[in-house]
Amino acid sequence: MIAGEPCWLSPERCLFWETTSTLIVSDLHFGKTGHFRREGIAIPQAVYQEDLHRLMSQIQYFRPKRIIFTGDLFHSKENSEHALFGRWRASIDAELLLVLGNHDILSVRDYETLGITTHAHSFSDGVFDFVHDPAELKVSNEGRHRICGHLHPGIRLSGTGKQSLRLSCFHSMPDMTILPAFSKFTGLSLIEPQPGDMIFAVLPANPKKGETGSVIRIQ
């Protein structure tokens, strides 16, 4: 439960708000690999295609009526990967909403062509305020809860020896939940949990061992 609402945390780094049949995703950075290739850095397009496949698998699993992207859906100006996204978008029926992030620099008309409704700073529904950067909406009204992205939260887990593991995570506070970056082609910003915070680490799948991904609460 988040702010009294039934929500599901997915090991694919997204959140499903059951009451409104809404899938909430942040920081996909589509087009980032194409941007790097344009700059002469050899990043295989398979990285981007895997993220699209993961998103489609979540849509098929949850069957949402609506998808809210809390910023940085696209990473840069238009490239070949945006055209691939356009073909992907044509295959789904869900309503798409985007709260613009700092990397979302396409024109409003470009988003409209892709069937995406944009919101400049925030979007509110029910008890939730959706925003990209928490600094864009520093304080929600009493009784409301912010759902944000931008920060790419991660947590470091240490073993009894010197070994440690860095994992993407959901970081939930009394008035705000920060989603992990959906794209695996992003870095992590390690957080310092405070008393009262809830931290849910994302354990990746290990197909070679037949292990699926999972989300575990560690605080």
PyRosetta script that sets phi, psi and omega in degrees:
from pyrosetta import init, pose_from_sequence

init()
pose = pose_from_sequence("MIAGEPCWLSPERCLFWETTSTLIVSDLHFGKTGHFRREGIAIPQAVYQEDLHRLMSQIQYFRPKRIIFTGDLFHSKENSEHALFGRWRASIDAELLLVLGNHDILSVRDYETLGITTHAHSFSDGVFDFVHDPAELKVSNEGRHRICGHLHPGIRLSGTGKQSLRLSCFHSMPDMTILPAFSKFTGLSLIEPQPGDMIFAVLPANPKKGETGSVIRIQ")
pose.set_psi(1, 135.3)
pose.set_omega(1, 173.8)
pose.set_phi(2, -125.8)
pose.set_psi(2, 120.5)
pose.set_omega(2, -177.9)
pose.set_phi(3, 52.7)
pose.set_psi(3, 36.2)
pose.set_omega(3, 178.8)
pose.set_phi(4, 79.8)
pose.set_psi(4, 3.8)
pose.set_omega(4, -178.5)
pose.set_phi(5, -107.4)
pose.set_psi(5, 137.8)
pose.set_omega(5, 178.7)
pose.set_phi(6, -70.6)
pose.set_psi(6, 117.7)
pose.set_omega(6, -179.2)
pose.set_phi(7, -132.8)
pose.set_psi(7, 143.5)
pose.set_omega(7, 179.8)
pose.set_phi(8, -111.2)
pose.set_psi(8, 130.5)
pose.set_omega(8, 176.5)
pose.set_phi(9, -96.8)
pose.set_psi(9, 125.3)
pose.set_omega(9, -176.4)
pose.set_phi(10, -100.1)
pose.set_psi(10, 141.8)
pose.set_omega(10, 173.8)
pose.set_phi(11, -65.3)
pose.set_psi(11, -9.5)
pose.set_omega(11, 173.8)
pose.set_phi(12, -88.0)
pose.set_psi(12, 14.2)
pose.set_omega(12, 170.8)
pose.set_phi(13, 71.4)
pose.set_psi(13, 41.4)
pose.set_omega(13, 172.9)
pose.set_phi(14, -141.9)
pose.set_psi(14, 172.3)
pose.set_omega(14, -175.1)
pose.set_phi(15, -127.7)
pose.set_psi(15, 139.6)
pose.set_omega(15, 177.8)
pose.set_phi(16, -115.4)
pose.set_psi(16, 119.6)
pose.set_omega(16, 177.5)
pose.set_phi(17, -92.0)
pose.set_psi(17, 104.8)
pose.set_omega(17, -168.9)
pose.set_phi(18, -65.9)
pose.set_psi(18, -41.4)
pose.set_omega(18, -174.3)
pose.set_phi(19, -55.5)
pose.set_psi(19, -39.8)
pose.set_omega(19, -176.5)
pose.set_phi(20, -108.1)
pose.set_psi(20, 7.4)
pose.set_omega(20, -178.4)
pose.set_phi(21, 51.8)
pose.set_psi(21, 53.4)
pose.set_omega(21, -176.3)
pose.set_phi(22, -119.3)
pose.set_psi(22, 127.4)
pose.set_omega(22, 173.1)
pose.set_phi(23, -94.6)
pose.set_psi(23, 130.2)
pose.set_omega(23, -176.0)
pose.set_phi(24, -118.3)
pose.set_psi(24, 124.9)
pose.set_omega(24, -172.6)
pose.set_phi(25, -135.4)
pose.set_psi(25, 144.9)
pose.set_omega(25, 179.8)
pose.set_phi(26, -133.8)
pose.set_psi(26, 149.1)
pose.set_omega(26, 169.3)
pose.set_phi(27, 55.3)
pose.set_psi(27, 60.2)
pose.set_omega(27, 174.9)
pose.set_phi(28, -80.8)
pose.set_psi(28, -30.9)
pose.set_omega(28, 177.4)
pose.set_phi(29, 53.4)
pose.set_psi(29, 41.5)
pose.set_omega(29, 176.6)
pose.set_phi(30, -61.0)
pose.set_psi(30, 138.5)
pose.set_omega(30, -178.4)
pose.set_phi(31, 93.5)
pose.set_psi(31, -5.0)
pose.set_omega(31, -177.9)
pose.set_phi(32, -66.9)
pose.set_psi(32, -42.1)
pose.set_omega(32, -179.9)
pose.set_phi(33, -65.2)
pose.set_psi(33, -38.3)
pose.set_omega(33, 176.8)
pose.set_phi(34, -64.7)
pose.set_psi(34, -37.0)
pose.set_omega(34, 177.2)
pose.set_phi(35, -62.6)
pose.set_psi(35, -42.5)
pose.set_omega(35, 179.3)
pose.set_phi(36, -66.3)
pose.set_psi(36, -40.5)
pose.set_omega(36, 179.8)
pose.set_phi(37, -64.4)
pose.set_psi(37, -37.7)
pose.set_omega(37, 178.5)
pose.set_phi(38, -62.8)
pose.set_psi(38, -29.8)
pose.set_omega(38, 178.9)
pose.set_phi(39, -87.4)
pose.set_psi(39, 7.1)
pose.set_omega(39, 175.7)
pose.set_phi(40, 88.6)
pose.set_psi(40, 11.6)
pose.set_omega(40, 179.0)
pose.set_phi(41, -101.1)
pose.set_psi(41, 120.8)
pose.set_omega(41, -172.1)
pose.set_phi(42, -77.0)
pose.set_psi(42, 93.5)
pose.set_omega(42, 174.7)
pose.set_phi(43, -114.6)
pose.set_psi(43, 120.6)
pose.set_omega(43, -176.5)
pose.set_phi(44, -66.8)
pose.set_psi(44, 141.4)
pose.set_omega(44, 178.9)
pose.set_phi(45, -64.9)
pose.set_psi(45, -17.0)
pose.set_omega(45, 179.2)
pose.set_phi(46, -58.8)
pose.set_psi(46, -28.2)
pose.set_omega(46, 177.4)
pose.set_phi(47, -61.4)
pose.set_psi(47, -46.4)
pose.set_omega(47, 179.2)
pose.set_phi(48, -66.3)
pose.set_psi(48, -43.4)
pose.set_omega(48, -178.8)
pose.set_phi(49, -63.7)
pose.set_psi(49, -34.9)
pose.set_omega(49, 177.6)
pose.set_phi(50, -64.8)
pose.set_psi(50, -41.0)
pose.set_omega(50, 178.3)
pose.set_phi(51, -63.5)
pose.set_psi(51, -42.3)
pose.set_omega(51, 176.3)
pose.set_phi(52, -61.1)
pose.set_psi(52, -41.4)
pose.set_omega(52, 179.3)
pose.set_phi(53, -64.1)
pose.set_psi(53, -41.8)
pose.set_omega(53, 179.0)
pose.set_phi(54, -63.7)
pose.set_psi(54, -41.2)
pose.set_omega(54, 178.8)
pose.set_phi(55, -64.4)
pose.set_psi(55, -43.0)
pose.set_omega(55, 178.6)
pose.set_phi(56, -62.4)
pose.set_psi(56, -38.7)
pose.set_omega(56, 179.7)
pose.set_phi(57, -63.4)
pose.set_psi(57, -35.3)
pose.set_omega(57, 177.8)
pose.set_phi(58, -70.7)
pose.set_psi(58, -36.9)
pose.set_omega(58, 176.7)
pose.set_phi(59, -65.3)
pose.set_psi(59, -41.9)
pose.set_omega(59, 178.8)
pose.set_phi(60, -66.7)
pose.set_psi(60, -32.9)
pose.set_omega(60, -178.6)
pose.set_phi(61, -75.8)
pose.set_psi(61, -50.1)
pose.set_omega(61, -175.3)
pose.set_phi(62, -88.3)
pose.set_psi(62, -22.1)
pose.set_omega(62, -177.8)
pose.set_phi(63, 50.4)
pose.set_psi(63, 58.1)
pose.set_omega(63, -177.2)
pose.set_phi(64, -73.5)
pose.set_psi(64, 151.0)
pose.set_omega(64, 172.2)
pose.set_phi(65, -84.4)
pose.set_psi(65, -20.6)
pose.set_omega(65, -175.9)
pose.set_phi(66, -145.8)
pose.set_psi(66, 145.5)
pose.set_omega(66, 174.4)
pose.set_phi(67, -124.4)
pose.set_psi(67, 126.2)
pose.set_omega(67, 176.4)
pose.set_phi(68, -109.2)
pose.set_psi(68, 122.6)
pose.set_omega(68, 175.1)
pose.set_phi(69, -99.9)
pose.set_psi(69, 119.2)
pose.set_omega(69, -179.3)
pose.set_phi(70, -91.0)
pose.set_psi(70, 57.2)
pose.set_omega(70, 170.6)
pose.set_phi(71, 93.7)
pose.set_psi(71, 155.8)
pose.set_omega(71, 179.7)
pose.set_phi(72, 54.7)
pose.set_psi(72, 47.4)
pose.set_omega(72, 172.9)
pose.set_phi(73, -66.1)
pose.set_psi(73, -45.6)
pose.set_omega(73, 175.5)
pose.set_phi(74, -112.0)
pose.set_psi(74, 152.6)
pose.set_omega(74, -173.9)
pose.set_phi(75, -94.1)
pose.set_psi(75, -28.5)
pose.set_omega(75, -171.6)
pose.set_phi(76, -158.2)
pose.set_psi(76, -166.4)
pose.set_omega(76, 178.6)
pose.set_phi(77, -65.6)
pose.set_psi(77, 167.7)
pose.set_omega(77, -171.9)
pose.set_phi(78, -59.0)
pose.set_psi(78, 137.4)
pose.set_omega(78, 171.9)
pose.set_phi(79, -144.9)
pose.set_psi(79, -171.6)
pose.set_omega(79, -173.7)
pose.set_phi(80, -61.5)
pose.set_psi(80, -27.3)
pose.set_omega(80, -178.1)
pose.set_phi(81, -71.7)
pose.set_psi(81, -25.0)
pose.set_omega(81, 176.2)
pose.set_phi(82, -67.4)
pose.set_psi(82, -36.3)
pose.set_omega(82, 177.2)
pose.set_phi(83, -64.2)
pose.set_psi(83, -39.4)
pose.set_omega(83, 177.2)
pose.set_phi(84, -64.0)
pose.set_psi(84, -39.9)
pose.set_omega(84, 176.8)
pose.set_phi(85, -61.9)
pose.set_psi(85, -39.6)
pose.set_omega(85, 179.4)
pose.set_phi(86, -60.2)
pose.set_psi(86, -41.2)
pose.set_omega(86, 177.8)
pose.set_phi(87, -67.6)
pose.set_psi(87, -37.8)
pose.set_omega(87, 177.6)
pose.set_phi(88, -64.2)
pose.set_psi(88, -43.9)
pose.set_omega(88, -177.1)
pose.set_phi(89, -61.3)
pose.set_psi(89, -35.9)
pose.set_omega(89, -178.5)
pose.set_phi(90, -64.9)
pose.set_psi(90, -14.9)
pose.set_omega(90, -176.8)
pose.set_phi(91, -92.9)
pose.set_psi(91, -2.8)
pose.set_omega(91, -178.3)
pose.set_phi(92, -121.1)
pose.set_psi(92, 152.3)
pose.set_omega(92, -176.1)
pose.set_phi(93, -99.8)
pose.set_psi(93, -11.5)
pose.set_omega(93, -174.5)
pose.set_phi(94, -65.3)
pose.set_psi(94, 148.1)
pose.set_omega(94, 172.8)
pose.set_phi(95, -71.4)
pose.set_psi(95, 136.9)
pose.set_omega(95, 179.8)
pose.set_phi(96, -114.0)
pose.set_psi(96, 126.9)
pose.set_omega(96, 176.5)
pose.set_phi(97, -123.4)
pose.set_psi(97, 139.0)
pose.set_omega(97, -179.8)
pose.set_phi(98, -128.6)
pose.set_psi(98, 121.9)
pose.set_omega(98, 167.0)
pose.set_phi(99, -87.4)
pose.set_psi(99, 116.0)
pose.set_omega(99, -170.2)
pose.set_phi(100, -62.2)
pose.set_psi(100, 133.9)
pose.set_omega(100, 175.9)
pose.set_phi(101, -105.5)
pose.set_psi(101, 179.7)
pose.set_omega(101, -176.7)
pose.set_phi(102, -66.6)
pose.set_psi(102, -21.5)
pose.set_omega(102, 178.9)
pose.set_phi(103, -94.3)
pose.set_psi(103, -7.7)
pose.set_omega(103, -177.1)
pose.set_phi(104, -84.0)
pose.set_psi(104, 86.4)
pose.set_omega(104, -171.9)
pose.set_phi(105, -108.4)
pose.set_psi(105, 6.6)
pose.set_omega(105, 175.6)
pose.set_phi(106, -68.8)
pose.set_psi(106, 161.9)
pose.set_omega(106, 178.7)
pose.set_phi(107, -74.7)
pose.set_psi(107, 158.0)
pose.set_omega(107, 177.8)
pose.set_phi(108, -58.0)
pose.set_psi(108, -36.9)
pose.set_omega(108, 179.8)
pose.set_phi(109, -64.3)
pose.set_psi(109, -37.1)
pose.set_omega(109, 177.6)
pose.set_phi(110, -60.9)
pose.set_psi(110, -43.0)
pose.set_omega(110, 179.6)
pose.set_phi(111, -67.0)
pose.set_psi(111, -39.6)
pose.set_omega(111, 178.8)
pose.set_phi(112, -62.1)
pose.set_psi(112, -38.8)
pose.set_omega(112, 178.3)
pose.set_phi(113, -61.4)
pose.set_psi(113, -33.3)
pose.set_omega(113, 178.7)
pose.set_phi(114, -84.6)
pose.set_psi(114, 2.3)
pose.set_omega(114, 179.5)
pose.set_phi(115, 73.6)
pose.set_psi(115, 34.6)
pose.set_omega(115, -178.6)
pose.set_phi(116, -117.3)
pose.set_psi(116, 126.2)
pose.set_omega(116, 174.2)
pose.set_phi(117, -87.8)
pose.set_psi(117, 129.5)
pose.set_omega(117, -175.9)
pose.set_phi(118, -108.1)
pose.set_psi(118, 151.3)
pose.set_omega(118, 174.4)
pose.set_phi(119, -131.1)
pose.set_psi(119, 129.9)
pose.set_omega(119, -169.6)
pose.set_phi(120, -66.9)
pose.set_psi(120, -43.1)
pose.set_omega(120, -173.3)
pose.set_phi(121, -125.1)
pose.set_psi(121, -40.9)
pose.set_omega(121, -177.9)
pose.set_phi(122, -158.1)
pose.set_psi(122, 164.3)
pose.set_omega(122, 175.9)
pose.set_phi(123, -140.4)
pose.set_psi(123, 132.5)
pose.set_omega(123, -176.2)
pose.set_phi(124, -117.9)
pose.set_psi(124, 139.4)
pose.set_omega(124, 175.6)
pose.set_phi(125, -154.9)
pose.set_psi(125, 129.8)
pose.set_omega(125, -178.6)
pose.set_phi(126, 59.9)
pose.set_psi(126, -131.0)
pose.set_omega(126, -179.3)
pose.set_phi(127, -89.1)
pose.set_psi(127, -1.2)
pose.set_omega(127, -172.5)
pose.set_phi(128, -104.0)
pose.set_psi(128, 141.3)
pose.set_omega(128, 167.8)
pose.set_phi(129, -113.7)
pose.set_psi(129, 118.7)
pose.set_omega(129, -179.1)
pose.set_phi(130, -95.9)
pose.set_psi(130, 128.0)
pose.set_omega(130, -176.5)
pose.set_phi(131, -148.4)
pose.set_psi(131, 152.2)
pose.set_omega(131, 178.5)
pose.set_phi(132, -78.2)
pose.set_psi(132, -68.9)
pose.set_omega(132, -178.5)
pose.set_phi(133, -92.5)
pose.set_psi(133, 124.0)
pose.set_omega(133, 178.6)
pose.set_phi(134, -52.4)
pose.set_psi(134, -28.8)
pose.set_omega(134, -179.8)
pose.set_phi(135, -68.3)
pose.set_psi(135, -19.1)
pose.set_omega(135, 178.7)
pose.set_phi(136, -70.0)
pose.set_psi(136, -24.3)
pose.set_omega(136, 180.0)
pose.set_phi(137, -142.8)
pose.set_psi(137, 82.2)
pose.set_omega(137, -169.2)
pose.set_phi(138, -64.9)
pose.set_psi(138, -34.6)
pose.set_omega(138, -177.6)
pose.set_phi(139, -137.2)
pose.set_psi(139, 125.4)
pose.set_omega(139, 174.2)
pose.set_phi(140, -83.7)
pose.set_psi(140, 156.7)
pose.set_omega(140, 174.8)
pose.set_phi(141, -62.2)
pose.set_psi(141, 155.5)
pose.set_omega(141, -177.6)
pose.set_phi(142, -55.0)
pose.set_psi(142, 132.8)
pose.set_omega(142, 179.2)
pose.set_phi(143, 87.7)
pose.set_psi(143, -1.7)
pose.set_omega(143, 179.2)
pose.set_phi(144, -107.3)
pose.set_psi(144, 160.7)
pose.set_omega(144, -174.3)
pose.set_phi(145, -133.8)
pose.set_psi(145, 128.7)
pose.set_omega(145, 178.1)
pose.set_phi(146, -84.9)
pose.set_psi(146, 139.1)
pose.set_omega(146, 169.7)
pose.set_phi(147, -119.0)
pose.set_psi(147, 120.7)
pose.set_omega(147, -168.2)
pose.set_phi(148, -129.8)
pose.set_psi(148, 173.4)
pose.set_omega(148, 172.8)
pose.set_phi(149, -134.2)
pose.set_psi(149, -135.1)
pose.set_omega(149, 169.3)
pose.set_phi(150, 74.9)
pose.set_psi(150, -39.1)
pose.set_omega(150, -169.3)
pose.set_phi(151, -88.6)
pose.set_psi(151, -13.3)
pose.set_omega(151, 179.6)
pose.set_phi(152, 51.1)
pose.set_psi(152, 58.6)
pose.set_omega(152, -173.1)
pose.set_phi(153, -65.0)
pose.set_psi(153, 143.8)
pose.set_omega(153, 177.1)
pose.set_phi(154, -143.3)
pose.set_psi(154, 161.5)
pose.set_omega(154, -179.3)
pose.set_phi(155, -133.1)
pose.set_psi(155, 144.5)
pose.set_omega(155, 176.8)
pose.set_phi(156, -102.9)
pose.set_psi(156, 126.1)
pose.set_omega(156, 176.4)
pose.set_phi(157, -107.7)
pose.set_psi(157, 130.1)
pose.set_omega(157, -178.3)
pose.set_phi(158, -112.5)
pose.set_psi(158, 141.7)
pose.set_omega(158, 178.6)
pose.set_phi(159, -91.7)
pose.set_psi(159, -174.3)
pose.set_omega(159, -178.9)
pose.set_phi(160, -70.5)
pose.set_psi(160, -23.5)
pose.set_omega(160, 175.4)
pose.set_phi(161, -94.7)
pose.set_psi(161, -145.3)
pose.set_omega(161, 179.3)
pose.set_phi(162, -93.4)
pose.set_psi(162, 0.7)
pose.set_omega(162, -177.0)
pose.set_phi(163, -73.8)
pose.set_psi(163, 149.5)
pose.set_omega(163, 176.9)
pose.set_phi(164, -147.6)
pose.set_psi(164, 161.7)
pose.set_omega(164, -176.5)
pose.set_phi(165, -139.6)
pose.set_psi(165, 132.0)
pose.set_omega(165, 176.9)
pose.set_phi(166, -102.0)
pose.set_psi(166, 125.4)
pose.set_omega(166, -176.7)
pose.set_phi(167, -129.6)
pose.set_psi(167, 145.0)
pose.set_omega(167, 170.4)
pose.set_phi(168, -65.4)
pose.set_psi(168, 153.3)
pose.set_omega(168, -177.2)
pose.set_phi(169, -153.1)
pose.set_psi(169, 160.5)
pose.set_omega(169, 166.9)
pose.set_phi(170, -92.4)
pose.set_psi(170, 131.1)
pose.set_omega(170, -178.7)
pose.set_phi(171, -117.9)
pose.set_psi(171, 106.9)
pose.set_omega(171, -175.8)
pose.set_phi(172, -111.7)
pose.set_psi(172, 127.1)
pose.set_omega(172, 177.9)
pose.set_phi(173, -116.0)
pose.set_psi(173, 172.2)
pose.set_omega(173, -176.8)
pose.set_phi(174, -55.1)
pose.set_psi(174, -35.0)
pose.set_omega(174, -177.2)
pose.set_phi(175, -119.2)
pose.set_psi(175, 8.4)
pose.set_omega(175, -175.3)
pose.set_phi(176, -158.8)
pose.set_psi(176, 142.0)
pose.set_omega(176, 172.5)
pose.set_phi(177, -124.5)
pose.set_psi(177, 126.5)
pose.set_omega(177, 179.0)
pose.set_phi(178, -103.5)
pose.set_psi(178, 123.6)
pose.set_omega(178, -177.5)
pose.set_phi(179, -83.4)
pose.set_psi(179, 149.7)
pose.set_omega(179, 171.7)
pose.set_phi(180, -70.6)
pose.set_psi(180, 157.2)
pose.set_omega(180, 174.1)
pose.set_phi(181, -66.3)
pose.set_psi(181, 130.4)
pose.set_omega(181, 179.7)
pose.set_phi(182, -67.8)
pose.set_psi(182, -42.5)
pose.set_omega(182, -178.3)
pose.set_phi(183, -68.0)
pose.set_psi(183, 138.2)
pose.set_omega(183, 175.5)
pose.set_phi(184, -82.1)
pose.set_psi(184, -8.0)
pose.set_omega(184, -179.8)
pose.set_phi(185, -94.5)
pose.set_psi(185, 50.7)
pose.set_omega(185, 178.8)
pose.set_phi(186, -140.5)
pose.set_psi(186, 161.0)
pose.set_omega(186, 175.2)
pose.set_phi(187, -87.0)
pose.set_psi(187, 179.7)
pose.set_omega(187, 177.4)
pose.set_phi(188, -118.7)
pose.set_psi(188, 144.1)
pose.set_omega(188, 171.8)
pose.set_phi(189, -110.8)
pose.set_psi(189, 107.2)
pose.set_omega(189, -176.0)
pose.set_phi(190, -66.2)
pose.set_psi(190, 133.9)
pose.set_omega(190, -175.5)
pose.set_phi(191, -102.0)
pose.set_psi(191, 161.7)
pose.set_omega(191, 174.9)
pose.set_phi(192, -115.3)
pose.set_psi(192, 93.3)
pose.set_omega(192, -176.3)
pose.set_phi(193, -59.8)
pose.set_psi(193, 143.2)
pose.set_omega(193, 177.4)
pose.set_phi(194, -107.0)
pose.set_psi(194, 159.1)
pose.set_omega(194, 176.6)
pose.set_phi(195, -55.1)
pose.set_psi(195, 133.7)
pose.set_omega(195, -178.8)
pose.set_phi(196, 95.5)
pose.set_psi(196, -15.2)
pose.set_omega(196, 176.2)
pose.set_phi(197, -74.2)
pose.set_psi(197, 153.9)
pose.set_omega(197, 171.6)
pose.set_phi(198, -116.2)
pose.set_psi(198, 129.1)
pose.set_omega(198, -179.2)
pose.set_phi(199, -119.0)
pose.set_psi(199, 125.1)
pose.set_omega(199, 178.7)
pose.set_phi(200, -119.0)
pose.set_psi(200, 109.2)
pose.set_omega(200, -178.4)
pose.set_phi(201, -81.6)
pose.set_psi(201, 144.2)
pose.set_omega(201, 178.8)
pose.set_phi(202, -99.1)
pose.set_psi(202, 114.5)
pose.set_omega(202, 177.3)
pose.set_phi(203, -93.7)
pose.set_psi(203, 119.7)
pose.set_omega(203, -176.3)
pose.set_phi(204, -70.2)
pose.set_psi(204, 157.3)
pose.set_omega(204, 176.6)
pose.set_phi(205, -71.3)
pose.set_psi(205, 153.9)
pose.set_omega(205, 174.8)
pose.set_phi(206, -131.0)
pose.set_psi(206, 83.7)
pose.set_omega(206, -175.7)
pose.set_phi(207, -55.9)
pose.set_psi(207, -32.9)
pose.set_omega(207, -178.3)
pose.set_phi(208, -63.2)
pose.set_psi(208, -29.3)
pose.set_omega(208, 178.6)
pose.set_phi(209, -101.2)
pose.set_psi(209, 3.8)
pose.set_omega(209, 179.9)
pose.set_phi(210, 72.3)
pose.set_psi(210, 23.5)
pose.set_omega(210, -177.1)
pose.set_phi(211, -101.7)
pose.set_psi(211, 131.7)
pose.set_omega(211, 175.5)
pose.set_phi(212, -89.9)
pose.set_psi(212, 162.3)
pose.set_omega(212, 177.4)
pose.set_phi(213, -69.4)
pose.set_psi(213, 161.0)
pose.set_omega(213, 179.4)
pose.set_phi(214, -153.2)
pose.set_psi(214, 165.3)
pose.set_omega(214, 176.6)
pose.set_phi(215, -121.4)
pose.set_psi(215, 125.3)
pose.set_omega(215, -179.2)
pose.set_phi(216, -124.9)
pose.set_psi(216, 140.7)
pose.set_omega(216, 177.1)
pose.set_phi(217, -83.1)
pose.set_psi(217, 129.2)
pose.set_omega(217, -179.9)
pose.set_phi(218, -116.4)
pose.set_psi(218, -5.0)
pose.set_omega(218, 172.9)
pose.set_phi(219, -153.2)
pose.dump_pdb("model.pdb")
